[in-house]
Amino acid sequence: MEGEPARCYDRAGFIAPRTDDRHMSALQAASAAPFLDLIDIGKTYPGVVALSAVNLSVAPGEVIGLVGENGAGKSTLMKILGGVTAPSEGTIRIDAAEHAAMSVKDATKAGIAFVHQELNLFDNLDVAANVFIGREPRFGGLLNLIDTRALHEKVTPLLRRLGADFGPATPVAILSLAQRQLVEIAKALSLDARLVIMDEPTSSLTASETARLLDVIADLKKNHVSVIFISHRLQEVERCADRVIVLRDGKVVGRLDRAQIQHDAMIRLMIGRDLKSLYIPPAAPPREVALDLAEVRTAAFPSQSVTLGLRGGEILGLAGLVGSGRTELARAIFGIDRRLGGQIKLLGQVLEIAEPRNAIHRGLYLIPEDRKQSGLVLDFSVAENISLANLPAYARASLVQDNAETRNAEQQKAKLKIKVPSVATRTSSLSGGNQQKVVLAKWLSMSPKVIIFDEPTRGIDVGAKGEIYELMRALADAGVAILMISSDMEEVIGVSDRIAVMHEGRISGILERNEFSEDRVLQLAIGKSLREPPAMKLAMGG
Amino acid sequence: MTTTLDQTIEQKQHTWLTSITSNQTFWVVIAVILACIFLSFATESFATSKNLYNITRNVTFVAIIALGMTLVIITGGIDLSVGSVLCLCSMVLAVTMNAGYSLEIGILASLGTAIIVGLFNGILIAYLGFPPFVVTLGMLSLARSLAMVASNNTVVFQFGPDHDLLLALGGGAWLFGIANPVLYMIALALLTGFVLRWTRFGRHVFAIGGNEHAATLTGVPVRPIKVAVYVISALSAGIAGIIQTGWLGAVTTNIGAGMELQVIAAAVIGGANLAGGVGTAFGALVGAALIEVIRNSLGLLGINAFWQGTFIGGAIILAVLFDRIRNLRQSQ
């Protein structure tokens, strides 16, 4: 492990330091006084404590790994650093000045730059225009036109410094994700950023692109630019971070020095409890195959296909890294996207699905990842959302019967313990957990045979999570086949009866419950086959 | 968790009064009433039965189309073609009857034209993914041009054997001295209100405007419903065209020019949200009424007609301002 960062430093030889007064060695830089301090930062949303008493200081040239599960508070912390959200309590100290809150402008002025997970670039403009948007060099004079030549002269050295293989006049639309990331980093450098915050920068990159990015981070470090590296990919954190801060439930639960940064230590701190405590064993052995996928191909990975059998009464976890094709597979099964090939059988019958309505009609339901965007009509009441999928059941001669609708909603509210004053309440005012229950209630009022859950508990608090797992198990025990897509390792290992792992559009392995381990799931997720013979055998057998 | 729940319950227990006063349509109704009271005292001619008869009848054409427009706006769309479609449908009716066909045939031809236009708009928007603005902007130009072609750009004022029947249909007052167009408007408003509130179709219309993606994933037949909404919008323009022809007794190729903007203004003043998901039939009527009262009062008060646009524009912005203030207050 020690050798990796050293290699990174060597590669950065051609880089010139930014300014002479900062001409120190990387090691000195790391020990320099912090220029940014977050002191006792807390953030409370109505009913949710997102952050409490978080302390974080950043010194020049330091690479800080920030890890934590989904919902641990990482993004809230980053929003505060970027000036997007004001903290409820605490102080932000930049150099000597103290702020109770920052605006986006303050943050930019302080030299804080973001490389977002969803890159914020203008696809219709070229690279140079993106880097200097709003700050273009001008000719001056009456018309004050943009000086394109000067613009390119400024951008070219930045791109060269980052080792980019494209020029300033390249349209952003034709760049790959990794190349776009470099454009974002160039933008940060052009702003004289002192701190670059990277949110899951490698989640969609290939191995060689990732290595290239880690080199860039080492270059930044050498030039006394600090980096906060947020990632679920702990190996990369291990490789590039000087220290690691672990967040859980809005609190800092661990600070690891360079020497202490180890995969297992991070996992233990992130999760903080036994992985298997979530598991509710099934009441009966699984039944026959309910959903049979034969060589299903999606547009995301046209050259790969998925063959998978999902049995009635089981919860099959579908694990994999972001971008491994899981959501695309679900979308193709449910008829949102057209599939390129293969056959889908539901209870032995071939399914012809052109749009979601066809799937719904046959008892195949999808509970989407993004409740607010895809799951609910937020302006509708709880009752109206629940009945929307199956209005004929509540309608006579095409007229919606409010009584029938309310009665069913009340039943579901009691059954799923939806905490809401009345079923006439608008769903926009509900908490994430209760919103998810409303989405569930929608489908449970019908007759489910297969339910695909895409990230069923993302952004949901721990108590409601447990209730949703219980509901999933109750459904499975009633014979429903459940496919659970999840990026939450605790959830995948804790809830599933079997785990199928996807890597770059194919199933890289299937694990039975007795072989579950985080390590095995991760190995399969990054495309390695398992070394242990028994696991290997079963993976092939699935 | 319990405290959050209690807070939520508390927040939800709006009194009857606060829920009414936070409603944009309510304030527009108040504005209309106040304007009427003021005008009754300020002028002698406002509260005469003749003037009120005029106002109510003038409201109807914009209001009827605003009902259809409200459906389109609730789904998050827009229909710029209604003024031209009104013209085209009127012209088809006029030309058909002028050629010696009966009133029934004329109406069928006219409404058939509206349905074809609506299907064209709707299919392009729902199935081919055209932006509603573009399709209906094209139709705005297209429909009026077709009306000119159909009539050779002449004024039609002879409606064949059923001439008198048509004029009675639009210009008469068959019930309690209320102008016929007003009766049609009330009937159509009740129908629209009923459909929006009680039917599956109405529920689906709101669902599409509230969250089209979620509606698709929930199995709502999004595309057929979008087509239906544009057909209804074109039909409402066609119906208004037929009634207006009967009332005016003549059709020219420039009737309904610029009307789409009045119609959209009426819907928006009445509380329809151009972002989709919100709107009522009652609001469409009230919005149309406010515009007409403003227009009428300026004339009666002897204010130069050039000021009309300023007042109507002000009313649009003021009505939506109430809504924005409420939203801002909620988000804080």
Interface residues (C-beta under 8 A of the other chain):
Chain A: P46 G47 F334 I336 E355 P356 R357 I360 H361 L366 P368 Q373 S374 G375 L376 V377 L378 D379 F380 E384 L388 A389 N390 L391 P392 A395 S398 L399 V400 K419 V420 P421 S422 T425 S429 S431 K442 G463
Chain B: M1 T3 T4 L5 Q7 T8 I9 Q11 K12 W198 T199 R200 F201 G202 R203 H204 F206 A207 G210 N211 H213 A214 A215 T216 L217 T218 G219 V220 P221 G277 V278
